[in-house]
């Protein structure tokens, strides 16, 4: 196998498409998933990308990794733009599709820390951006590509890409959620999950007050398939009342609550008769002591990756 001395990546002419697929499949998926927030759509994009490579001459491609990233980003952009009307007509709130690699304690630590993972809170944050803002922000912030390369891929000027990144950054909170959960926070997160579960199941207002951040957010996604809270709740008093109400979210208290690795972090899977029925992802504050975000995924179409 020959390597390009400038990029330390294998020369495409020395590889078969099958070898490219093995080497770059996870990398391609990580870009597509960040762009789309959907496991199924990201997998489809990756398959289409490598299928396209099979019909191309690889001799003129100098940097395989860069070329594959370009294909993935542009295919994802096309899909996001074409799906805009579908998402605007979506019933209730739209949350990204979570993905799981196994239950807590049943998975090697290095697996959940791999670079292909991205925290669920980070994915939720990216939903605030337009497709082109998301593309520039993801390529620059998550993958550290230079503006010159991003501009070439997107058919824009370098200065325009810098402006798009600045505009995207202004839309986002000053403190970005971490892209990955630190291994140092595993024990603290596990304890907090246990405290929250106990407080929720017992309608414990005082304990819930201790757990909630100053401005918590609660969002549920049923997709019109399952009845749930339809609008995002952003008021502290409202979120507290929602989580301790004896009339709302009552069926969740009938579930089996299982701490589970979702998007490389510890979150909660809710089981009904042994089958996954909901996923609840929690976003913590900067100290990891209080809960800022509650993201409840109820739509069964978005639970397939966790189920399997």
Secondary structure, 3 states (H helix, E strand, C coil): CCECCCCCCECHHHCCHHHHHHHHHHHHHHHHHHHHCCHHHHHHHHHHHHHHHHCCCCCCCCCHHHHHHHHHHHHHHHHHHHCHHHHHCCCCCCCCCCCEEEECCCCCHHHHCCCCCCCHHHHHHHCCCCHHHHHHHHHHHHCCCCHHHHHHHHCCCHHHHHHHHHHHHHHCCCCCCCCCCCHHHHHHHHHHHHHHHHHHHCCCHHHHHHHEEEEEEEEEECCCCCCCCCCCECCHHHHHHHHHCCCCCHHHHHCEEEEEEECCEEEEEEEECCEEEEEEEEEECCCCCCEEEEEEECCHHHCHHHHC
